[in-house]
Amino acid sequence: MIVTAAKLIGAGVATVGLTGAGIGIGTVFGAFIVGMSRNPSMEQKMFKFCLMGFALTEAMALFVLMMAFLILFTF
């Protein structure tokens, strides 16, 4: 019973990293909108970098989620 509780607490603590990913994705798209409003002609070039930043930030979120599932179902 204590082991099950420790698993649940560990998985819950591991998902705290998802808040950082949410903040990071908001920052990426916020900076994109500000940059696009300042220089609309660079939209296509900035959009590529915006998607790259989104993908890298989302990858970190998926790694955090994977760790939470490993804690729950493996140990």
C-alpha positions as YAML, in Angstrom:
chain: A
units: angstrom
residues:
- id: 1
  name: MET
  ca: [0.00, 0.00, 0.00]
- id: 2
  name: ILE
  ca: [2.84, 2.40, 0.80]
- id: 3
  name: VAL
  ca: [4.54, 1.48, -2.48]
- id: 4
  name: THR
  ca: [1.38, 2.32, -4.42]
- id: 5
  name: ALA
  ca: [1.06, 5.64, -2.63]
- id: 6
  name: ALA
  ca: [4.70, 6.42, -3.38]
- id: 7
  name: LYS
  ca: [4.14, 5.64, -7.07]
- id: 8
  name: LEU
  ca: [1.16, 7.97, -7.25]
- id: 9
  name: ILE
  ca: [2.96, 10.76, -5.43]
- id: 10
  name: GLY
  ca: [6.04, 10.32, -7.62]
- id: 11
  name: ALA
  ca: [4.01, 10.42, -10.81]
- id: 12
  name: GLY
  ca: [2.17, 13.51, -9.61]
- id: 13
  name: VAL
  ca: [5.40, 15.29, -8.77]
- id: 14
  name: ALA
  ca: [6.88, 14.24, -12.13]
- id: 15
  name: THR
  ca: [4.03, 15.94, -14.00]
- id: 16
  name: VAL
  ca: [4.87, 19.31, -12.44]
- id: 17
  name: GLY
  ca: [7.29, 19.70, -15.36]
- id: 18
  name: LEU
  ca: [4.31, 19.97, -17.69]
- id: 19
  name: THR
  ca: [3.57, 23.44, -16.32]
- id: 20
  name: GLY
  ca: [6.98, 24.57, -17.55]
- id: 21
  name: ALA
  ca: [6.22, 23.20, -20.98]
- id: 22
  name: GLY
  ca: [2.91, 25.06, -21.07]
- id: 23
  name: ILE
  ca: [4.61, 28.29, -20.10]
- id: 24
  name: GLY
  ca: [7.32, 27.68, -22.70]
- id: 25
  name: ILE
  ca: [4.84, 27.09, -25.50]
- id: 26
  name: GLY
  ca: [2.97, 30.25, -24.54]
- id: 27
  name: THR
  ca: [6.23, 32.20, -24.59]
- id: 28
  name: VAL
  ca: [7.18, 30.85, -28.02]
- id: 29
  name: PHE
  ca: [3.88, 31.80, -29.64]
- id: 30
  name: GLY
  ca: [3.71, 35.11, -27.77]
- id: 31
  name: ALA
  ca: [7.13, 36.07, -29.10]
- id: 32
  name: PHE
  ca: [6.05, 35.00, -32.58]
- id: 33
  name: ILE
  ca: [2.99, 37.24, -32.48]
- id: 34
  name: VAL
  ca: [5.03, 40.19, -31.21]
- id: 35
  name: GLY
  ca: [7.68, 39.64, -33.88]
- id: 36
  name: MET
  ca: [5.07, 39.30, -36.61]
- id: 37
  name: SER
  ca: [3.39, 42.52, -35.53]
- id: 38
  name: ARG
  ca: [6.70, 44.36, -35.68]
- id: 39
  name: ASN
  ca: [7.82, 42.97, -39.04]
- id: 40
  name: PRO
  ca: [5.04, 41.26, -41.04]
- id: 41
  name: SER
  ca: [7.30, 40.56, -44.02]
- id: 42
  name: MET
  ca: [9.33, 38.06, -41.95]
- id: 43
  name: GLU
  ca: [6.30, 35.93, -41.10]
- id: 44
  name: GLN
  ca: [7.34, 32.86, -43.10]
- id: 45
  name: LYS
  ca: [10.89, 32.80, -41.73]
- id: 46
  name: MET
  ca: [9.77, 33.38, -38.14]
- id: 47
  name: PHE
  ca: [7.05, 30.74, -38.42]
- id: 48
  name: LYS
  ca: [9.68, 28.07, -39.11]
- id: 49
  name: PHE
  ca: [11.53, 29.01, -35.94]
- id: 50
  name: CYS
  ca: [8.25, 29.17, -34.05]
- id: 51
  name: LEU
  ca: [7.38, 25.61, -35.02]
- id: 52
  name: MET
  ca: [10.88, 24.44, -34.09]
- id: 53
  name: GLY
  ca: [10.57, 26.05, -30.66]
- id: 54
  name: PHE
  ca: [7.13, 24.52, -30.21]
- id: 55
  name: ALA
  ca: [8.38, 21.06, -31.18]
- id: 56
  name: LEU
  ca: [11.35, 21.18, -28.81]
- id: 57
  name: THR
  ca: [9.23, 22.43, -25.93]
- id: 58
  name: GLU
  ca: [6.55, 19.83, -26.58]
- id: 59
  name: ALA
  ca: [9.21, 17.11, -26.74]
- id: 60
  name: MET
  ca: [10.30, 18.00, -23.22]
- id: 61
  name: ALA
  ca: [6.67, 17.76, -22.10]
- id: 62
  name: LEU
  ca: [6.37, 14.32, -23.66]
- id: 63
  name: PHE
  ca: [9.55, 13.18, -21.90]
- id: 64
  name: VAL
  ca: [8.09, 14.33, -18.57]
- id: 65
  name: LEU
  ca: [4.87, 12.47, -19.28]
- id: 66
  name: MET
  ca: [6.83, 9.37, -20.27]
- id: 67
  name: MET
  ca: [8.71, 9.49, -16.97]
- id: 68
  name: ALA
  ca: [5.43, 9.74, -15.06]
- id: 69
  name: PHE
  ca: [4.08, 6.67, -16.85]
- id: 70
  name: LEU
  ca: [7.32, 4.79, -16.19]
- id: 71
  name: ILE
  ca: [7.01, 5.56, -12.50]
- id: 72
  name: LEU
  ca: [3.40, 4.39, -12.46]
- id: 73
  name: PHE
  ca: [3.61, 1.20, -14.48]
- id: 74
  name: THR
  ca: [7.22, -0.05, -14.27]
- id: 75
  name: PHE
  ca: [8.44, 0.32, -10.72]
...
